[in-house]
């Protein structure tokens, strides 16, 4: 029996026995699912946020919080807030020092976790560094309102007064 006859026999069997179609169909569906799941991982990696996007999101969160805080101050009225960050938050990891083979000292990051994965042990979180804050509000023409807003923003973000500007917004 040559190869052509074997193929014809296979097609004849597929025409008469519909269950014989089940195995190739399931194999194709399985291969398709594998391809789709691998593509999903690539798509998830591509949607990871860039550092610029992370900074913009952090700035937006701070702006929203400051807007809520300042909108309750007497005399402020409607307002807009812009926060500019120099850097994002950063972690300082715990370190372990010990002697190396040459008699010197070595330093390494302390790792914690199970066999599934290990991560550095955070020791301290350094807050984002604020470059400046601009506040435009209806009451910004009043020196008392400007002082109050400057004091609140400085206290809320730990920013000195020279990094905060308050101005009057047109009604």
C-alpha positions in Angstrom: 0.0 0.0 0.0 1.5 3.3 -1.1 1.2 6.7 0.5 -1.7 7.9 -1.7 -3.8 4.8 -0.8 -3.1 5.4 2.9 -4.3 9.0 2.6 -7.4 8.0 0.7 -8.1 5.3 3.3 -7.8 7.9 6.1 -10.2 10.3 4.3 -12.7 7.4 3.8 -12.5 6.6 7.5 -13.1 10.3 8.4 -16.2 10.4 6.2 -17.7 7.3 7.7 -16.6 7.6 11.4 -17.3 11.1 12.7 -15.6 10.3 16.0 -12.3 10.0 14.1 -12.5 13.8 13.5 -12.6 14.5 17.2 -8.8 13.8 17.9 -7.4 16.1 15.2 -10.0 18.8 16.1 -9.0 18.7 19.8 -5.3 18.8 18.8 -5.9 22.0 16.8 -7.9 23.6 19.6 -5.2 22.7 22.1 -2.5 24.2 19.9 -4.6 27.4 19.4 -5.0 27.8 23.1 -1.3 27.4 23.7 -0.6 30.1 21.1 -3.2 32.5 22.6 -1.9 32.0 26.1 1.7 32.8 25.1 0.5 35.9 23.2 -1.4 37.1 26.4 1.8 37.0 28.4 3.6 39.2 25.8 0.7 41.6 25.8 0.8 41.8 29.6 4.5 42.6 29.5 3.9 45.3 26.9 1.3 47.0 29.1 3.7 47.5 32.0 3.9 51.1 33.0 6.9 53.2 32.0 8.7 55.3 34.7 7.2 58.4 33.0 3.7 57.0 33.3 4.3 56.1 36.9 5.4 59.6 37.8 2.4 61.1 35.9 0.0 58.9 37.9 1.7 59.8 41.2 1.4 63.5 40.3 -2.2 63.1 39.5 -2.9 61.3 42.8 -1.2 64.1 44.7 -3.1 66.8 42.8 -6.4 65.1 43.6 -5.5 64.8 47.3 -4.4 68.5 47.4 -7.5 69.6 45.6 -9.7 67.8 48.2 -7.7 69.3 51.0 -7.6 72.9 49.7 -11.2 73.0 48.5 -12.3 72.9 52.2 -10.3 76.1 53.1 -12.3 79.2 53.6 -11.8 81.8 50.9 -10.1 79.5 48.4 -13.1 78.9 46.0 -12.6 77.0 42.8 -9.0 75.8 42.3 -6.6 73.9 40.1 -3.5 72.2 41.4 -0.4 71.0 39.5 2.3 68.9 41.2 5.7 68.2 39.6 7.8 65.4 40.9 11.6 65.0 40.6 11.6 61.3 41.3 9.4 58.4 42.3 9.4 56.6 45.6 12.4 54.4 46.2 13.2 51.5 48.5 16.3 51.0 50.5 16.9 47.3 51.1 18.4 45.6 54.1 22.0 44.6 53.7 24.1 41.8 55.2 27.8 42.2 55.7 30.3 39.3 56.3 33.8 38.2 55.6 34.8 37.0 52.2 37.4 34.3 51.3 40.2 36.9 50.9 39.8 38.3 54.4 37.9 41.4 53.3 34.3 42.2 53.8 31.4 41.6 51.5 27.9 43.2 51.4 24.8 41.7 50.0 21.1 42.4 49.9 19.0 40.3 52.4 16.6 38.2 50.4 13.2 36.8 51.6 10.7 34.5 50.0 10.0 30.9 49.2 11.3 28.7 46.4 8.9 30.4 44.0 10.9 33.6 44.1 13.0 35.7 46.3 12.9 39.5 46.8 14.9 42.0 48.6 13.8 42.9 52.2 12.7 46.5 52.2 14.2 48.4 55.1 13.0 51.9 54.3 10.7 53.7 51.7 11.9 57.0 50.5 9.0 59.3 49.5 8.8 60.8 46.1 10.7 64.1 45.7 8.4 67.0 44.9 9.9 69.6 42.6 7.1 72.2 42.9 3.4 72.8 43.4 1.3 75.4 41.6 -2.1 76.4 42.9 -4.5 78.7 41.1 -7.6 79.5 43.1 -10.3 82.2 43.1 -9.2 83.4 46.5 -5.5 83.6 45.5 -5.7 87.4 45.4 -5.9 87.5 49.2 -2.6 87.4 51.1 -4.2 85.4 53.9 -5.5 82.7 51.5 -2.1 82.5 49.8 -0.4 82.0 53.2 -2.9 79.4 54.3 -2.6 77.4 51.1 1.2 77.6 51.1 1.2 76.4 54.7 -1.2 73.5 54.0 0.6 72.3 50.9 4.0 72.6 52.7 2.7 70.5 55.6 1.0 67.9 53.5 3.9 67.3 51.1 6.9 68.3 53.2 7.8 71.0 50.7 9.4 74.4 51.5 7.4 77.6 50.7 9.8 78.5 47.9 8.6 75.5 45.9 4.9 76.5 46.2 3.3 79.2 44.2 -0.3 80.4 44.7 -2.0 82.7 42.3 -5.5 84.2 41.7 -7.6 82.3 39.2 -10.1 84.3 37.2 -13.7 83.6 38.0 
